[in-house]
Structures are given as structure tokens and as C-alpha cells.
């Protein structure tokens, strides 16, 4: 799987969260379609088949991004010393 850019993944997660909230508050045909679209996009970007799998994959990817950034910061500190 090609790893999505962190910014793109966060944008897709935000879109999914907003669609989920809007649909839970007042379900309509429009909110249902928006949630389906956001879920599909999240699944595609994470290479998953279900929303639950996609959310777990996104969480793992965000953990990798965080670990990568922490490693870079340590390298920067070493170089600065």
C-alpha cells in the first residue's frame, strides 16, 4: 500500500468525522450520501474494506507519522549539539 501524506489522511479523517456527526444528529439522504462518500474515501486511502478497519489503519498510520517526527527531532538535537 502506498502511504498517504499525513495532511491528506488528517483531512479525510476530519471529513469522515464531520459526516458521521451530521448524520448522527439529523439523518437525511444528503447526510447518508456524504457519510458513504467519506467512508469510501477513508477506506481507499487506508486500503481497508470497512470503516472500522480504516479507522484502525488510520490510527496506526498516525502513530507512524508521530514516531517518525520524534525520530527526526532527536536527530536534529544530536546535530545541533
C-alpha positions as CSV (number, residue, x, y, z in Angstrom):
1,X,0.0,0.0,0.0
2,X,1.2,3.5,-0.8
3,X,1.3,5.5,2.4
4,X,-0.8,8.6,2.2
5,X,0.6,12.0,3.2
6,X,-0.2,12.9,6.8
7,X,-2.0,16.1,5.8
8,X,-4.3,14.2,3.4
9,X,-5.1,11.5,5.9
10,X,-6.0,14.0,8.6
11,X,-8.2,15.9,6.1
12,X,-10.0,12.6,5.1
13,X,-10.5,11.7,8.8
14,X,-11.9,15.2,9.5
15,X,-14.3,14.9,6.6
16,X,-15.4,11.4,7.9
17,X,-15.9,12.7,11.4
18,X,-17.9,15.7,10.2
19,X,-20.1,13.5,8.0
20,X,-20.6,11.0,10.9
21,X,-21.6,13.7,13.3
22,X,-24.0,15.4,10.9
23,X,-25.6,12.1,10.0
24,X,-26.0,11.1,13.7
25,X,-27.5,14.4,14.6
26,X,-30.0,14.6,11.8
27,X,-30.0,11.7,9.3
28,X,-31.2,12.7,5.8
29,X,-30.5,11.4,2.4
30,X,-27.8,14.1,1.9
31,X,-26.0,13.2,5.2
32,X,-26.2,9.5,4.3
33,X,-24.6,10.1,0.9
34,X,-22.0,12.3,2.5
35,X,-21.1,9.6,5.1
36,X,-21.0,6.9,2.4
37,X,-18.7,9.1,0.3
38,X,-16.4,9.9,3.3
39,X,-16.3,6.3,4.4
40,X,-15.4,5.1,0.9
41,X,-12.6,7.7,0.6
42,X,-11.2,6.7,4.1
43,X,-11.3,3.0,3.1
44,X,-9.5,3.7,-0.2
45,X,-6.8,5.9,1.3
46,X,-6.1,3.3,4.1
47,X,-6.5,0.2,1.9
48,X,-9.3,-1.1,4.1
49,X,-12.7,-2.7,3.5
50,X,-14.7,-1.4,6.4
51,X,-14.9,1.9,8.3
52,X,-13.7,0.2,11.5
53,X,-10.7,-1.3,9.7
54,X,-10.0,2.1,8.1
55,X,-10.1,3.9,11.4
56,X,-7.7,1.4,12.9
57,X,-5.4,1.7,9.9
58,X,-5.5,5.5,10.1
59,X,-4.7,5.4,13.8
60,X,-1.7,3.1,13.1
61,X,-0.5,5.4,10.3
62,X,-0.8,8.5,12.5
63,X,1.3,6.6,15.1
64,X,3.9,6.0,12.4
65,X,3.9,9.7,11.5
66,X,4.3,10.7,15.1
67,X,7.1,8.2,15.7
68,X,8.9,9.4,12.5
69,X,8.6,13.0,13.7
70,X,10.0,12.2,17.1
71,X,12.9,10.4,15.5
72,X,13.6,13.4,13.3
73,X,13.6,15.7,16.3
74,X,16.1,13.6,18.2
75,X,18.4,13.6,15.1
76,X,18.1,17.4,14.9
77,X,19.0,17.7,18.6
78,X,22.0,15.5,18.1
79,X,23.2,17.5,15.1
80,X,22.6,20.8,17.0
81,X,24.8,19.6,19.9
